[in-house]
């Protein structure tokens, strides 16, 4: 009976520690009225990883949901908004909502050039928010050999988790508005000092979100709709008599 009680108590404290680990508060890195970037220790497999941080970036942008998805899916445009991206291509399209793609990252001295090889899947929830789950692509070796001739020159980034959430907002002004949230844990690998890797990651996502805010509202992205995506109807304000 004592052994059972001891095991139960240990199990309770283990579960409690895991729950507390996932609720570690975010530490604000930078913020303006339109965007913010925060971070906290990374939790991987229910344990704190002292070598990595989890980053959360948010922004409010004038855009439709479809406009954002078109913006993000246009791989030819990736290098124009994602800091340090030099090239991006789709490796394989599985469905209208899922594909595998890669992003080459420019070599920054003294760091080796990196590459992201990811699988992307998105869906829309009942509240009209859209979520995009990014994971490291698997079983794409043959496709990569065809897509990237000099793959060996790149160090592949390990993506532990990456998740976009796009929430439509009711706007009093003309046009749609969305709130964007991006949370990720990525390991650039190599021998980059942690302080430098953290600083570069925070700085890069801040500039990338700023680029999204500046480029996304352009008419080019807002004139198209995606089949199956429901937009939040803009309710016009009625003037008081």
ZIPEKA-V749539 format. One record per residue. N is the residue number from 1. PHI is phi as a letter, one per 30 degrees, with the letter a starting at -180 (NA if undefined). PSI is psi in whole degrees, 0 to 359 (NA if undefined). D_LAST is the distance of its C-alpha to the last C-alpha in Angstrom with 1 decimal. Layout:
N&PHI&PSI&D_LAST + N&PHI&PSI&D_LAST
//
This chain:
1&NA&319&75.6 + 2&d&321&75.4 + 3&d&318&75.2 + 4&d&317&72.4 + 5&d&319&70.4 + 6&d&315&71.0 + 7&d&320&69.9 + 8&d&318&66.7 + 9&d&316&66.0 + 10&d&318&66.5 + 11&d&321&64.3 + 12&d&315&61.5 + 13&d&326&61.7 + 14&d&313&61.9 + 15&d&321&58.8 + 16&d&320&57.1 + 17&d&322&58.1 + 18&d&318&56.7 + 19&d&317&53.4 + 20&d&325&53.2 + 21&d&322&54.2 + 22&d&351&51.2 + 23&c&20&48.9 + 24&d&129&50.1 + 25&d&150&47.2 + 26&d&145&46.1 + 27&c&122&47.0 + 28&d&130&44.5 + 29&c&315&46.1 + 30&a&147&43.3 + 31&a&143&39.6 + 32&b&183&36.7 + 33&d&342&32.9 + 34&c&344&33.3 + 35&a&164&36.7 + 36&a&157&39.4 + 37&b&129&43.0 + 38&b&167&44.9 + 39&a&165&48.3 + 40&a&166&50.6 + 41&e&142&54.1 + 42&d&137&54.6 + 43&c&115&55.5 + 44&b&126&57.7 + 45&h&42&59.4 + 46&i&19&58.1 + 47&b&146&59.9 + 48&d&130&58.9 + 49&c&108&60.1 + 50&d&347&60.9 + 51&d&346&61.2 + 52&b&162&57.6 + 53&b&154&54.0 + 54&c&134&50.9 + 55&c&137&48.0 + 56&b&125&44.3 + 57&b&136&42.0 + 58&b&155&38.2 + 59&a&151&35.7 + 60&c&128&32.0 + 61&b&145&31.8 + 62&d&105&29.4 + 63&a&158&31.1 + 64&d&167&31.2 + 65&d&315&33.8 + 66&d&320&35.9 + 67&e&318&35.7 + 68&d&316&37.2 + 69&d&318&39.9 + 70&d&318&40.9 + 71&e&314&41.1 + 72&d&324&43.3 + 73&d&344&45.5 + 74&d&92&46.3 + 75&d&336&49.6 + 76&d&342&50.2 + 77&c&349&47.2 + 78&e&315&48.3 + 79&d&345&50.4 + 80&d&343&47.5 + 81&b&328&45.4 + 82&d&116&47.9 + 83&e&132&49.9 + 84&i&0&53.7 + 85&d&134&53.4 + 86&c&337&55.7 + 87&a&144&55.7 + 88&b&136&54.1 + 89&b&150&55.1 + 90&d&130&54.6 + 91&d&313&57.9 + 92&a&137&57.1 + 93&c&116&54.1 + 94&d&324&54.3 + 95&a&184&51.1 + 96&d&339&47.6 + 97&c&2&46.7 + 98&b&136&50.0 + 99&a&168&52.4 + 100&c&142&54.9 + 101&a&168&54.8 + 102&b&155&56.3 + 103&b&121&55.2 + 104&d&136&57.8 + 105&c&134&57.2 + 106&d&141&58.7 + 107&d&127&61.7 + 108&c&116&61.1 + 109&e&136&64.3 + 110&c&23&66.0 + 111&d&148&64.2 + 112&d&151&65.3 + 113&d&141&62.9 + 114&c&162&60.8 + 115&b&138&59.5 + 116&c&130&57.0 + 117&b&106&57.7 + 118&b&157&54.9 + 119&c&135&53.7 + 120&b&132&49.9 + 121&b&129&48.1 + 122&b&157&44.4 + 123&a&161&42.3 + 124&c&135&38.8 + 125&d&171&37.8 + 126&d&332&35.7 + 127&d&10&32.9 + 128&i&357&33.0 + 129&d&151&34.8 + 130&c&137&37.9 + 131&c&143&41.2 + 132&b&121&44.1 + 133&c&125&47.5 + 134&c&130&50.2 + 135&b&157&53.8 + 136&d&128&57.1 + 137&d&142&58.3 + 138&b&158&61.6 + 139&h&40&64.3 + 140&c&17&63.2 + 141&e&313&66.4 + 142&d&319&67.5 + 143&d&321&64.1 + 144&d&324&64.1 + 145&d&327&67.6 + 146&d&326&66.3 + 147&d&323&63.0 + 148&b&110&64.4 + 149&d&330&67.9 + 150&c&44&68.2 + 151&e&326&66.7 + 152&d&343&69.5 + 153&d&355&68.3 + 154&c&143&65.1 + 155&c&122&64.6 + 156&d&129&62.3 + 157&d&136&59.5 + 158&c&116&59.4 + 159&c&109&55.9 + 160&d&324&55.8 + 161&a&146&52.2 + 162&a&127&49.2 + 163&b&124&45.8 + 164&c&145&42.4 + 165&b&126&39.2 + 166&c&119&36.0 + 167&c&121&32.8 + 168&d&144&29.5 + 169&b&146&26.5 + 170&d&124&22.8 + 171&c&138&21.6 + 172&d&344&18.2 + 173&c&171&19.9 + 174&d&137&21.3 + 175&j&160&24.5 + 176&d&159&26.2 + 177&b&141&27.5 + 178&b&151&30.6 + 179&c&127&32.5 + 180&c&135&36.2 + 181&b&130&39.0 + 182&b&121&42.7 + 183&b&131&45.5 + 184&a&157&49.1 + 185&b&117&52.7 + 186&b&142&55.1 + 187&c&111&58.7 + 188&d&348&59.7 + 189&i&190&63.3 + 190&i&196&66.1 + 191&c&31&67.2 + 192&d&130&64.1 + 193&e&142&63.8 + 194&e&317&61.0 + 195&d&324&59.4 + 196&d&317&59.3 + 197&d&318&58.1 + 198&d&315&55.2 + 199&d&315&54.2 + 200&d&320&54.3 + 201&d&315&52.3 + 202&d&315&49.5 + 203&d&320&49.4 + 204&d&316&49.5 + 205&d&329&46.6 + 206&d&311&44.5 + 207&d&324&45.1 + 208&d&317&44.7 + 209&d&325&41.2 + 210&d&320&40.3 + 211&d&321&41.6 + 212&d&315&39.5 + 213&d&325&36.3 + 214&d&325&37.3 + 215&c&325&38.5 + 216&e&320&36.6 + 217&d&352&33.3 + 218&e&145&35.2 + 219&e&328&34.3 + 220&e&321&37.8 + 221&d&340&37.1 + 222&c&353&33.6 + 223&c&1&34.4 + 224&c&151&36.6 + 225&b&153&36.1 + 226&c&127&38.7 + 227&d&130&39.6 + 228&j&349&39.1 + 229&c&124&36.4 + 230&c&127&33.0 + 231&c&152&30.1 + 232&d&122&27.0 + 233&d&135&24.2 + 234&d&119&21.4 + 235&d&114&18.1 + 236&d&141&15.3 + 237&d&138&12.4 + 238&c&131&9.0 + 239&d&142&6.3 + 240&d&139&3.8 + 241&d&NA&0.0
//
